[in-house]
Amino acid sequence: MSSGRYTASIGRPLAARALAVEPFHVMRLLGRARELEALGRSIVHLEIGEPDFTTPEPILAAGQRALSEGLTHYTAAAGLGSLRQAIADHYDRRYGVSVGAERILIAPGASGALQLVFSALLEPGDRVLLGDPSYPCYRQVLRLLGAEPQCVPVGADSDFQLTAERAEQVWVPGTRALVVASPANPTGSVLDAPALADLYTLCRERGAALIVDEIYQGLIYQVPDVTALALGQDDLYVINSFSKYFGMTGWRLGWVAGPAEAIGVMDRLAQNLFIAANTPAQYAALAAFEPETLDILEERRRAFEERRDFLLPRLRELGFQIPNRPDGAFYLYAGLPERVEMNSMAFASGLLEEAGVAVTPGQDFGDHKAGHYVRFAYTRELDRLAEGVERIAAYLARF
């Protein structure tokens, strides 16, 4: 075929943009871990970015009521008005920030919200600044839309966050947006209010949008829990989800908050792309902000903090390089011990096959020193974390 594009069995070429989307390496490792478990092997899962806790009972009960009452028809594309208002009330109560319900749109997960924001803001060829490492789907969705991710190397000196100073240094014509996450995946690092304000000021000066991924909001340890929505209403977009803090990963429900005019555009996009988010999930999520549910979630947050405080020093003792304490999410992004002379992909594969511990290689999150890092997710009970540490120590003894 002269074009060089892959031809499907039906004879038509597949889209180059679709073929350029890279897979999650961790999914291959997860698949292999499941195969080993099917063969009777014990695997300690430290690779999955998903809380091990089930959805809180009040949310489950609300979802069951919705099903039993036949609340299974489409909602408006922007979501249930009552849920949009509940989210607005949550910002007011917890963060002291006034966000009108008309500035909130319910989406099928934070992934759906991300697609809506990118689609509403960007033209093909537009540039978007991202930190490297960062969540891989930013890059993949941008490329699928024809936008150009500009990945900026960041390291421990900035707590693996893209700062306003660094963004200004690399800013080029055609940059239309800047994306940060707080707390961040894969590092668990958190942007404080002044850092967010500096990024917002830079973006406004340059005529670009600031997009802040707050999907891990609420999972904060020993630092203030803030939202970028406190900064203002213009050219600022916050993406959030019921998946992580609220424990509703499989329900596929998230939201975006932004300027009302832009939310109106995203409403039209959602009508065509998704119709609407899952209806029973939306009714279930109404219970997420009830005091009983929030008490459960706070207990779980404290459990994650305890897990972090257990795992962090033990990995450091084994030689993993984690100079900064992560203050959010449930991840540790660790440089490999100096005596390990293989890259992180080979290390993760060997650790799984030989020691029965699954971790995520740094190659999933970018290119900057990615072969030197692995991500640990402390989404397992303390006894399983302890078992994982013992297995890792035994594996490292071979080097």
Beta strands, then each sheet from edge to edge (+ up, - down):
strand 1: 44-45
strand 2: 104-107
strand 3: 127-132
strand 4: 148-153
strand 5: 175-181
strand 6: 209-213
strand 7: 236-241
strand 8: 254-257
strand 9: 331-335
strand 10: 357-358
strand 11: 360-361
strand 12: 373-377
sheet 1: 1+ 10+
sheet 2: 2+ 8- 7+ 6+ 5+ 3+ 4+
sheet 3: 9+ 12- 11+
end
